[in-house]
Amino acid sequence: MSKLHTSIQIGPYQIAHRVVLAPLTRMRAEPGAIPGQLMAEYYAQRTTAGGLLIGEATIAAPNGNGYLGAPGLYDDSQIAGWKLVTDAVHAKGGKIFLQLYHAGRQSNSLLQPDGAQPVAPSVVDHGGLAFTENGWTPGSPPRELTIAEIRGLVESFRAAADRGIAAGFDGVELHSANGYLFDQFLQDGSNKRTDIYGGSFENRIRFPLEIVRTVRERVGREFIIVYRLSMLDLVEGGSTWD
């Protein structure tokens, strides 16, 4: 237990201890997916001097939401709200990383711009629920992303990372787990594509890697964490993530 209270170097930061706040989906954003004072208070309460926090799943593209009340950074109007959060953390001597995600097929048309279908690597139903204004609701059937749309999503993550920098975050984490869009591309059960983004593991990992590379260009290699990959992916992928 004593090691929990020893410092550790994470990228350019010397963190005072090894108890890190995990990302927790709370669904407390204000209309427009904008953080407010309630969110700033929440993160400030959990900040210790020299400590590290990972922010909750933050929508990187307008069609990426899977939860009513989730915060976003897909629009410039959301920067100021996140600045409330990062300022509150920094005032207590802590560091905070932005976590970016896209729900992919784990969504409902009620959460999509103009009531559109959720997007996914392939037309494979999620079979689960999405949190909407009607409560937990079965997910809507997804449609397959075009290659042009995939490349547009890469740009969306880059732009969201830029906004995160403007909002004062100390680093960026990319959410690659829990069956969200990155994971949907990685898994052969949800990715049935026959183009350059499907089939072999090298193709299925292409989309996550493209986003890792473009975000790394914006915030620096040492700030990016890609996490919660399944053991199968890690074994099969091998040195692809090096």
N, C-alpha and C positions, 0 to 999 in steps of 0.2 A: 504493500500500500504506500510505502514511503516514496516510491518512484512517481506516484501520481502528483506529488507536490514538488517535483523537481522541474527545472526549466528545460525547454527544448527549442531548437532552432527550426523554424518552418519558413522556408524561403528566406526573405530578408529580415524576418521578424524573430525576435527572441521572446518566446511565450513563457510566462512565469510558471505555469503548471500545465499538467496534461489532462485536465478535465475540460473538455470542449463541449459547448452546447451543440447538440445535434440539430439538424434541420427538422422543424416540426410544422406540418401543414395546419394552420389555425383558422383560415378563412375569415379573417377579421378586417380585410381591406374595405375602404369606403368605395362608393360608386365610382366607376371608371378604373377599378383595380388599383386605386391609389392608397398607399399607407397613410394613416393619420396619427394623431397623438396617442391613441390607444396602443398602436403597434410600437411606437417609440418608447412608451412607458414599459411595455412588456420586455423589450430587449434590454433597456437600461436596467431593469430589475435583475436581470440575469448576467450582468456584466461585472467582472472583477478586474482590478488593476492588473494589466499584463495578460489577461485571459483572451481566449479566442471563441467567437461565436460563428456558427454557420446559419445564414438566413434561411427562411422557409422557401419552398418551391415557388419560383417566380416566373411568370409566363413570359416567354421570349418572343412570341409571335401572336398576332391577334386571334389566330385559330388554334392556339395551343392550350386553351383552358379546359380543365376537367372538374373544377370546383367553383361553385358560386362563392364569391368573397375572397378568392385567391388574388394576391397582388401581382402586378405586372411591371415590366420595363420595356414594353414594345412601343411606347409612345413617350414623347418628351414631356407630356403633362404629368407623368408619373415620377419624374426625377426628384422634384421638390419634396414629395412625400417620403421617399427613401432617404433624402438628406436629413429629415427629422430623425430618422432611425440611426443613421451612421453618426450624426452629431451627438446623439444621446449616448451611444456606446463609447465614442472617443472621449467624451467629457468625463467618463469614469475610468479612462485609461485602458480600454479594451480594443480589440481588433475584431472586425466582422467581414466575413466573406459572403458575397452574393451567390445564391444557388439558382441557376437557370434551368428551366425544364420546358418540355412540350408534352402534353398528355397524349397526343396522337389519337388512336381509336378509343381511348378511355374517356369518352366525352359524350355529350348529347347535343343535338341541334339547338336546344335552348341556350347553350353556352357559346354557340358559334355565331360569327358575324352574319347577319341577315338570315339566320336559321339554316345555314348550310350544313351539309354532312360533315362529320369529323373526317380528318384525313389520316391515312395510314400507309405503310409500305405496300400492303395488299388488301384486297377485299376479304378480310377474315374478321368476323364479328368478335368483339371482346367478350360478350356474354356476362359482363359485370354491370356495375352501377356507376352513375355520375351524380354529383350533388348539384341540384338545380333549385330554382325557386319553388319547385314542387317537392322538395326533399330529395331523398335518394331515389333516382329514376334509372330504369334500364338504359344502357348506352344505345345511341342511334347507330344504324349500320354505317360503316365507314366507306369512303371511296379511296381508290389508289392514287397516290401522289404521282404527278408527272415528273420527269427529270428536271424540267425547268422549275417546277415548284420546289423540288428538293434543293436545288441550287439557291432558290430564293430564301429558303429557310436557313441555309448556311449564312446568308447575308443578314437575316433577322437576328441570329445569335451574335454576330459580330456587332451589329448596331446596339443590341441589348447590353453587351459587354461595355461598349462605349458609354452608354447611359449610366451603367453601374459605376464606371470610373468618375463620371461627372457627379454622381450622387455621393461619392466619398467612400465607396467600398475599398477594402484593402486587398481583395483578391476575388477570384471567380471559381465557383465549383459547378461542374456540369453534371446534371442528374441523369445517370445512365442505368437506373434500376427501376424496380417496382412495376415493370410492364409498360413504362411510358415509351415515347417514340424511339429513343435511342435503342432501348431494349427490344422494341418491336422489329427494328431492322436487324438486330443481332440474332434473334431467334428464328430458326427455320420453320417453327410452327406458325408464326405470324408474318414471315417474309417469304412469299412465294414468287417473287419477281424473277424474271429471266434476263434482265438487263445488267448493267454494270453494278447495280446495287443489290443484286440477289444471287442466290446459288451458292457459290463457294464462300467460306468464311472471310476470305480476303475481300470479296464483294460486299458481304453483309456488314462488315465493319467500316466500309468506305465512308458512309455518311457521318457516323460519330467522329471518325478521324479528321474528316474535312472540317468539322466544327472545332475540334480541338486545335487544329492548326491555325484556323482563322482567328479564334479567340486568343490563342497564345501570341499571335502577332500584335494584338491590341494591349494585352495586360502583362505579358512576359511569361515565359515558360514556368517559372517557379510558382506562379500563383494558381495554376490550374490543377484541380483534383477531379479525376473521373473515378467513380466509386460504385460499390455494390454490384459489380459484375458477378455473374454466377461463376462457380468454380469450373463448370464446363467451358464457358467462354474463355476463362483465363488459361485453361490447359490447351484448348484448341487454338487460341490466338497466339500463345507463346510470346515471342519477342516482338510481335506486331506493335505492342504498346510501348516499346522501349523508346 
